[in-house]
């Protein structure tokens, strides 16, 4: 039995580790790629893992660990963001599979594709206390904030999730629409394959027809996605194959949408609750359940009237959660919005999530988002704004419809119509992007 102080880098299963260009890549072939790449990586330190191809990301992820290093996972690829993070990690290299990526640091190209002969199938071990990742978010101030996780922490949450979703028994192909650099994407598309019997798909399908083809080619596959992508699939009008499972995260999923997705894919939709600070900690079958059930071994404690912390085998110390949590009992809770979600204008309160829900429920609104006030830009004036995609509705019509459900203090001024919202791969729109759109509107007005 392997020492618990040195968990395995890779689960010993007969299933392929990945599908690359239609080929199954064995775990032994994967290890050959990892060892070859590891010879080109400096020992120790932290290095950016910027590979877009999920297989190459996983090779780079494992090779960095094998060299005693830590994977840096940035929130985006903006040059300023990468530069700010790089200043905190002197000597960091960038592992990339796009040779023309404009970055200002030493680059290590990753070209591995699973075709290298497998000579040594012995599975390496990684120290339990080795920092595996520095996962960065944009932070409340817009500056990158690091959340670091040890290797044993990633091992534990992966086993909890595999058992919760029955993936420890039958595995299957993971068709992921989320990037591997995102915590949800890392846990649910990379680690489920690396530490379980699943097989990851190297490609990341984004558009509905690409997703449909991937599910057809690997049926019945597990779709790992977001509400943003589920919405696109529901609207696409395509004939869909049955999926083995559908997992969703990164944003709240409404019950009606989950029910429609279950009908579309002929399977259960399970929603994952987690955050970058703590990783995944709970799930629910959204079409039937309003309460979240924590993973085995997890417990929640109340820090004060507004905040709840999570503790478990992967959390030696309590980790405060960024959401407003209402505990039902020791294993179940309700998520009532983010702590930063609460707006207070002229003494009245509203939830940003609820305002967005009302906006997107208006007939003719295809997409839309409210923008919280920014005192630094408005001179202290607390005014909400909103940006919508609604080609067949006027601003006046949208405001009239909102006024039927919304206090006048929370009606957006201005309300801007655009052709499309620049959502990220996880379906979110960075706040800075929204503020830039507001600036462009004010300059053109």
KOLFI-949377 format. One line per 4 residues: number of its first residue (from 1); their letters; for each residue y, x, z of C-alpha. Coordinates in Angstrom, 1 decimal, always signed. Each point is the difference from the previous one (the first is absolute). Layout:
// KOLFI-949377
NUM = a = Y:X:Z  ...
END
This chain:
// KOLFI-949377
1 = xxxx = +0.0:+0.0:+0.0  +3.5:+1.3:-0.9  +2.3:+1.0:+2.9  +2.5:-2.7:+0.6
5 = xxxx = +2.7:+2.7:+0.3  -0.5:+0.9:-3.7  -0.4:-3.3:-2.0  -1.4:+0.3:-3.5
9 = xxxx = +2.4:+0.3:-2.9  -2.2:-2.3:-2.1  -2.6:-2.7:+0.7  -3.5:+0.8:-1.2
13 = xxxx = -0.8:-2.9:-2.2  -1.8:-0.3:-3.4  +2.8:-2.1:-1.4  +2.5:+1.8:-2.4
17 = xxxx = +3.2:+1.1:+1.6  +2.1:-1.1:-3.0  +0.2:-1.5:-3.5  +1.9:+2.3:-2.2
21 = xxxx = +0.5:-0.9:-3.7  -3.0:-2.3:+0.2  -2.2:+2.7:+1.6  -1.5:-0.1:+3.4
25 = xxxx = +0.8:+3.2:+2.0  -2.6:+0.9:+2.6  +1.0:+1.1:+3.5  -1.4:+3.5:-0.7
29 = xxxx = +2.1:+0.3:-3.2  +3.1:-1.1:+2.0  -0.7:+2.7:+2.6  -0.2:+2.5:-2.8
33 = xxxx = +3.5:-1.0:-1.1  +1.3:+0.1:+3.5  -1.3:+3.5:+0.6  +1.4:+1.3:-3.3
37 = xxxx = +3.5:-1.5:+0.7  -0.1:+1.3:+3.6  -0.1:+3.5:-1.3  +3.5:-0.5:-1.5
41 = xxxx = +1.6:-1.5:+3.1  +1.6:+2.2:+2.7  -1.8:-0.3:+3.4  +1.5:-2.1:+2.7
45 = xxxx = +3.5:-1.6:-0.2  +0.9:-3.3:-1.6  +0.0:-0.8:-3.7  +1.3:-3.0:-2.1
49 = xxxx = -2.8:-2.0:-1.6  +1.8:-1.6:-3.0  -3.0:-0.6:-2.2  +0.1:-3.4:-1.8
53 = xxxx = -3.6:-0.1:-1.1  -1.9:-1.3:+3.0  -3.0:+2.3:-0.5  +2.3:+3.1:-0.3
57 = xxxx = +1.9:-1.2:+3.0  -3.3:-0.2:+2.0  -1.0:+3.5:-1.2  +3.4:+1.4:+1.1
61 = xxxx = -0.2:-1.9:+3.3  -3.4:+1.4:+0.8  +0.9:+3.5:-1.2  +3.1:+0.2:+2.2
65 = xxxx = -2.1:-1.0:+3.0  -2.7:+2.5:-0.9  +2.7:+2.7:+0.1  +1.1:-1.0:+3.5
69 = xxxx = +3.2:-1.7:-1.3  +1.7:-3.4:+0.1  +0.8:-2.4:-2.8  +3.7:-1.0:-0.3
73 = xxxx = +0.2:-3.6:-1.4  +3.7:-0.7:-0.9  +1.3:-3.6:-0.3  +1.1:+0.6:-3.5
77 = xxxx = +0.5:+2.8:-2.6  +3.8:+0.0:-0.1  +1.2:+3.6:-0.2  +2.2:-0.4:+3.1
81 = xxxx = -2.8:-1.5:+2.1  -2.4:+2.8:-0.9  +2.7:+2.6:+0.7  +0.8:-1.4:+3.4
85 = xxxx = -3.7:+0.0:+1.0  -0.6:+3.5:-1.4  +2.7:+1.3:+2.2  -2.2:-0.9:+3.0
89 = xxxx = -3.0:+1.7:-1.4  +0.8:+3.6:-1.1  -2.5:+1.4:-2.3  -1.3:-3.4:-1.2
93 = xxxx = -1.5:-0.2:-3.5  -0.2:-3.1:-2.1  -3.4:-1.0:-1.4  +0.6:-1.9:-3.2
97 = xxxx = -1.9:-1.4:-3.0  +3.2:-0.5:-2.0  +1.2:+3.4:-1.3  +3.5:-1.2:-0.8
101 = xxxx = +0.8:-1.5:+3.4  +3.6:+1.3:+0.8  -0.4:+1.5:+3.5  +1.5:+3.1:+1.6
105 = xxxx = -2.9:+1.6:+1.8  -3.1:+2.0:-0.9  -2.5:-2.1:-2.0  -3.8:+0.0:+0.0
109 = xxxx = -1.3:-1.9:-3.1  -3.0:-2.3:+0.7  -2.1:-0.5:-3.1  -3.5:-0.6:+1.5
113 = xxxx = -1.9:-2.8:-1.6  -3.5:+0.0:+1.5  -1.7:+2.0:-2.8  -0.4:+3.3:+2.0
117 = xxxx = -3.7:+0.8:+0.7  -1.0:-0.8:+3.6  -1.5:+3.1:+1.6  +0.5:-0.4:+3.8
121 = xxxx = -0.6:-3.5:+1.3  +0.5:+1.0:+3.7  +2.6:-2.4:+1.4  +2.9:+1.9:+1.8
125 = xxxx = +1.3:-1.1:+3.4  +3.7:-0.3:+1.0  +1.2:+0.5:+3.6  +0.6:-3.4:+1.6
129 = xxxx = +3.5:+1.0:+1.3  +1.2:+1.4:-3.4  +3.0:-1.8:-1.3  -1.1:-1.7:-3.2
133 = xxxx = +3.2:-1.6:-1.1  +3.7:-0.2:+0.5  +0.7:-3.5:-1.4  +3.7:-0.4:-0.6
137 = xxxx = +2.0:-3.3:-0.1  +3.6:-0.4:-1.0  +0.8:-0.8:+3.7  +2.6:-2.4:+1.3
141 = xxxx = +2.8:+2.3:-1.0  -1.2:+0.7:-3.5  -1.1:+3.6:+0.9  -3.7:+0.9:-0.1
145 = xxxx = -1.9:-0.5:+3.2  -3.3:+1.7:+0.6  -3.1:-1.7:+1.6  -2.9:+2.4:+0.4
149 = xxxx = -3.7:-0.8:+0.4  -2.9:+2.2:+1.0  -3.3:+0.2:-1.9  -2.0:-1.8:+2.7
153 = xxxx = +2.6:-2.8:+0.0  -0.6:-0.6:-3.7  -3.7:+0.2:+0.5  +0.1:-2.7:+2.7
157 = xxxx = +2.2:-2.5:-1.8  -2.2:+0.3:-3.1  -3.2:-0.8:+1.9  +1.7:-3.0:+1.7
161 = xxxx = +1.1:-1.3:-3.4  -3.3:+0.6:-1.8  -1.8:-2.0:+2.7  +2.6:-2.8:+0.1
165 = xxxx = -0.2:-0.6:-3.8  -3.8:+0.7:-0.4  +0.7:+2.9:-2.2  -2.2:+2.3:+2.1
169 = xxxx = -3.0:-2.0:-1.3  +0.6:-0.5:-3.8  +3.1:+2.1:-0.9  +0.9:-0.6:-3.6
173 = xxxx = +2.8:+1.1:-2.2  +3.6:-0.1:+1.4  +2.5:-1.2:-2.6  +3.3:+0.9:+1.5
177 = xxxx = +3.5:-1.0:-1.2  +1.7:+1.9:+2.8  +0.8:+3.8:-0.1  -2.1:+2.4:+2.0
181 = xxxx = +3.1:+1.4:+1.7  +0.7:-3.3:+1.8  -1.8:-0.3:+3.3  -1.8:-3.2:-1.1
185 = xxxx = -1.0:+1.6:-3.3  -1.2:+3.1:+1.8  -2.1:-1.9:+2.5  -1.4:-2.7:-2.3
189 = xxxx = -0.6:+1.8:-3.3  -0.5:+3.7:+0.9  -1.5:+0.0:+3.5  -2.3:-2.9:-0.6
193 = xxxx = -1.6:+2.1:-2.8  +0.3:+3.4:+1.7  -1.5:-1.1:+3.3  -2.1:-3.0:-1.0
197 = xxxx = -2.3:-1.2:-2.8  +2.8:-1.2:-2.3  +1.0:+1.4:-3.4  +3.6:+0.4:-0.9
201 = xxxx = +1.5:-0.7:-3.4  +2.1:+2.9:-1.1  +2.4:-2.2:-2.0  +2.6:-2.3:+1.7
205 = xxxx = +0.3:-3.2:-2.1  +3.4:-1.6:+0.4  +0.3:-2.8:-2.4  -2.2:-3.1:+0.2
209 = xxxx = -2.0:+0.7:-3.2  -0.7:+3.5:+1.2  -1.2:-1.3:+3.3  -2.2:-2.6:-1.7
213 = xxxx = -1.6:+2.7:-2.2  -0.7:+2.2:+3.0  -1.6:-2.8:+1.9  -2.1:-0.9:-3.1
217 = xxxx = -1.2:+3.6:-0.5  -1.1:+0.4:+3.6  -1.0:-3.6:+0.9  -0.3:-1.1:+2.7
221 = xxxx = +2.7:+2.4:+1.3  +2.3:+0.1:+3.0  +3.6:-0.7:-0.9  +2.4:+1.9:+2.4
225 = xxxx = +3.4:-1.4:-0.7  +3.3:-1.6:+1.2  +1.6:-3.5:+0.0  +2.2:+1.3:-2.9
229 = xxxx = -3.0:+0.8:-2.2  -1.8:-3.2:+1.1  +3.0:-2.1:-1.1  +0.0:+1.8:-3.4
233 = xxxx = -3.8:-0.7:-0.4  +0.5:-3.7:+0.9  +2.7:-0.4:-2.6  -1.7:+1.9:-2.8
237 = xxxx = -2.2:-2.8:-1.3  -3.0:+2.2:-0.5  -3.7:-0.6:+0.5  -1.1:+2.1:+3.0
241 = xxxx = -3.4:+1.3:+1.0  -1.2:-0.6:+3.5  +0.9:+2.8:+2.4  -2.1:+1.2:+2.9
245 = xxxx = +3.0:-0.1:+2.4  +3.8:-0.1:-0.2  +2.0:+2.0:+2.6  +3.8:-0.5:+0.3
249 = xxxx = +2.7:+1.8:+1.9  +3.6:+1.4:+0.0  +1.6:-3.5:+0.3  -0.7:-3.4:+1.5
253 = xxxx = -2.5:-2.1:-2.0  +0.6:-3.8:+0.2  -3.1:-2.2:+0.6  +0.6:-2.0:-3.3
257 = xxxx = +0.1:+3.2:-2.0  -3.2:+1.3:+1.7  -1.8:-3.2:-0.8  +1.1:+0.2:-3.6
261 = xxxx = -1.2:+3.6:-0.2  -3.4:-0.9:+1.5  -0.4:-2.6:-2.7  +1.1:+2.4:-2.7
265 = xxxx = -2.3:+2.9:+1.0  -2.9:-2.1:+1.4  -0.1:+1.9:+3.3  +1.6:+0.3:+3.5
269 = xxxx = +3.5:+1.5:+0.3  +0.5:+2.1:+3.0  +3.4:+1.2:+1.2  +0.4:+3.2:+1.8
273 = xxxx = +2.6:+0.5:+2.7  +1.3:+3.6:+0.6  +2.9:+2.3:-0.1  +0.7:+3.6:-0.8
277 = xxxx = +0.4:+0.8:+3.7  -3.4:-1.2:+1.0  -2.0:-0.6:-3.2  -2.1:-3.2:-0.4
281 = xxxx = -0.9:-1.8:+3.2  -0.9:-3.6:-0.9  -1.0:-2.5:-2.7  -0.2:-3.7:-0.7
285 = xxxx = -1.4:-2.4:-2.6  +3.4:-1.3:-0.9  -1.2:-3.2:-1.8  -1.5:-1.2:+3.3
289 = xxxx = +1.5:+2.0:+2.8  +3.5:+0.4:+1.4  -1.0:+2.4:+2.7  -0.8:+3.6:-0.5
293 = xxxx = -3.1:+1.6:+1.5  +0.2:+3.6:+1.1  -2.6:+2.6:-1.1  -2.8:+0.8:+2.5
297 = xxxx = +1.3:+2.3:+2.8  +3.7:-0.9:-0.5  +2.1:-1.6:+2.7  +3.6:-1.1:+0.1
301 = xxxx = +2.4:+0.4:+3.0  +3.4:-1.4:+0.6  +2.7:+2.6:+0.5  +2.9:-2.5:+0.5
305 = xxxx = +1.0:-3.5:-1.1  +0.5:+1.1:-3.5  -2.5:+2.7:-0.8  -3.8:+0.4:+0.1
309 = xxxx = -1.9:+3.3:-0.3  -3.5:+0.7:-1.3  -2.5:+2.3:+1.6  -3.6:+0.9:-1.0
313 = xxxx = -2.4:+2.8:-0.7  +2.4:+1.3:-2.7  +3.1:-0.5:+2.1  -0.3:+2.2:+3.2
317 = xxxx = +3.5:-1.2:+0.9  +1.4:-3.5:-0.5  +1.8:-0.3:-3.4  +2.9:-2.5:-0.1
321 = xxxx = -0.3:-2.5:-2.9  +3.0:-0.7:-2.2  -0.7:-3.7:+0.0  +0.6:-3.0:+2.3
325 = xxxx = -3.5:-0.7:+1.3  -1.1:-3.1:+1.9  -3.3:+0.6:+1.9  -2.5:-2.8:+0.0
329 = xxxx = -2.7:+1.9:+2.0  -1.4:+3.5:+0.2  -1.3:+0.0:-3.6  +2.4:-2.4:-1.8
333 = xxxx = +3.7:-0.2:-0.8  +2.7:-1.5:-2.2  +2.4:+2.1:-2.0  +3.4:-1.6:+0.2
337 = xxxx = +2.0:+2.4:-2.2  +1.4:+3.5:+0.3  +2.2:+1.0:+2.9  +2.6:+1.1:-2.5
341 = xxxx = -0.5:-3.3:-1.9  +2.2:-2.0:+2.4  +3.5:-0.7:-1.2  +2.9:-0.9:+2.3
345 = xxxx = +3.1:-1.3:-1.8  +2.8:-1.6:+2.1  -2.4:-0.6:+2.9  -2.6:-1.8:-2.2
349 = xxxx = -3.5:+1.5:-0.7  -2.2:-0.1:-3.0  -3.1:+1.8:-1.3  +0.4:+2.1:-3.1
353 = xxxx = -3.6:-0.7:-1.0  +0.6:-3.7:+0.3  +3.2:+0.1:-2.0  -1.9:+1.9:-2.8
357 = xxxx = -2.8:-2.6:+0.2  +2.5:-2.9:-0.5  +1.7:+1.8:-2.9  -3.2:+0.6:-1.8
361 = xxxx = -1.2:-3.6:+0.6  +2.9:-1.4:-2.2  -1.3:-1.2:-3.3  +1.0:+2.3:-2.8
365 = xxxx = +0.4:+3.1:+2.3  -2.6:+2.5:-1.2  +0.9:+2.7:+2.5  +2.7:+0.6:+2.5
369 = xxxx = +1.1:+1.8:+3.1  +2.7:-0.2:+2.6  +2.0:+3.2:+0.9  +1.0:+0.3:+3.7
373 = xxxx = +3.6:+0.9:+0.7  +1.0:+3.7:-0.1  +2.9:+0.4:+2.4  +0.7:+3.5:-1.3
377 = xxxx = +0.6:-1.3:-3.5  +1.7:-3.3:+0.9  +2.4:+1.3:+2.7  -1.9:-1.9:+2.7
381 = xxxx = -0.1:-3.4:-1.9  -3.5:-1.5:+0.5  -0.6:-1.6:-3.4  -3.5:-0.6:-1.4
385 = xxxx = -0.6:+0.5:-3.7  -2.9:-0.9:-2.2  -1.4:+1.1:-3.4  -2.2:-2.4:-2.0
389 = xxxx = -1.9:-0.2:-3.2  +0.5:-3.6:-1.2  +0.8:-0.1:-3.7  +0.1:-3.8:-0.2
393 = xxxx = +2.1:-0.6:+3.2  +3.7:+0.6:+0.6  +1.4:+1.6:+3.1  +1.5:-3.3:+1.0
397 = xxxx = -3.3:-1.8:-0.3  -1.8:+2.6:+2.1  +2.6:-0.1:+2.7  -0.1:-3.8:+0.0
401 = xxxx = -3.8:+0.0:+0.4  +0.2:+2.6:+2.8  +2.7:-2.0:+1.8  -2.6:-2.8:+0.5
405 = xxxx = -2.1:+2.2:+2.3  +2.4:+2.8:+1.2  +3.0:+0.2:+2.4  +3.2:+0.6:-2.0
409 = xxxx = +0.5:+3.3:+1.9  -3.1:+1.4:-1.6  +0.7:-1.0:-3.6  +0.3:+3.1:-2.1
413 = xxxx = +3.5:+1.2:-1.1  -0.4:+1.4:-2.6  -3.2:-1.4:-1.7  -0.8:+2.2:-3.0
417 = xxxx = -2.3:-0.9:-2.9  -1.9:+2.8:-1.7  -2.8:+0.2:-2.6  -2.5:+1.7:+2.3
421 = xxxx = -0.1:+1.5:+3.5  -1.0:+3.7:+0.1  -2.9:-0.3:+2.3  -2.1:+3.0:+1.1
425 = xxxx = -3.8:+0.3:-0.6  -0.5:-1.9:+3.3  +2.2:-2.8:-1.0  +3.0:+1.0:+2.1
429 = xxxx = +3.6:+0.6:-1.0  +1.5:+3.0:+1.9  +3.2:-1.0:+1.8  +2.0:+2.8:-1.7
433 = xxxx = -0.9:-1.4:-3.4  +1.3:-3.4:+1.1  +3.2:+1.5:+1.3  +0.5:+1.8:-3.3
437 = xxxx = -0.5:-3.3:-1.9  +2.7:-1.5:+2.2  +2.3:+2.9:-0.7  -0.6:-0.4:-3.8
441 = xxxx = +0.8:-3.7:+0.3  +3.3:+0.5:+1.9  +1.1:+2.6:-2.6  -0.6:-2.4:-2.8
445 = x = +1.5:-3.0:+1.7
END
